[in-house]
Amino acid sequence: MQIRIHLLVFMLLTGNFSVFAQSGQGGDSLLNLPGDGLDLYAMLDLFQQSKTIEEFEKSLNSEKSGVNNLDLNLDGKVDFIKVETKQKDDDFTFILKVDVKEKETQDVAVILLTKDDDKTMNMQAVGDEELYGKDFVVELEKSSKPAVTANPGYQGDEPPVESEPATTTVVVVEQTPIVKYVYSPAYVPYYPPYYWGYYPPYWGFGFAAIS
């Protein structure tokens, strides 16, 4: 598992990263795979709204947020998801993982935050193949084609053209709270101190998974 994640990070950072993004605007359909317990669309939305990595980890594991319903060890309780950070220059990799046994962890997904040569920010989540199948990738919709509406004062020979209003939500990656934070002087690398049997007080004994 670790080898595959390390290879993924290496490919990304060396410019050899190429995957196929899944279509759709949300996780409306189930995969009938273990990853159904964590909707990567909802997870990535939660990530971009968070102010720090620690806040993201806490929100991700909150019963109130309703995002995490993973139960990989089949004990009837939702698994606690840790968020580990790796950084190389201006590129970040956030690895989501679960302790399924005392000495065994399972990678769930990675969030990749990168800068192009022109400093354009890119954010995507890649699900682990064992949980989501091969090449399951979720990307932020960074732009949308603006709607074209008729100009009331148009005097040309061709009839004015109208189009349906754009419905895609435009996300400016650079303006999301989490991106502002990790690229700011205030950023402090976060290393989750948790392990099998030791989790934060807010987690308590976890909560029951929804079957």
Protein Blocks (a to p, Z undefined) as FASTA:
>chain_A
ZZmmmmmmmmmmnopaccdddedjbdfbcehiaklmpcfklmmmmmmmpmbfklmmmmmm
pmklomaccdfkonopacddddddddehjbccddddddfbfkbccdfbdcdddddfkopa
cddddddfklnoghiacdddfbdcddddddfkbcbfbdcddddddfbdcddfklpmklmm
mmpmkbccdddfbdehiacfklmnopaddZZ
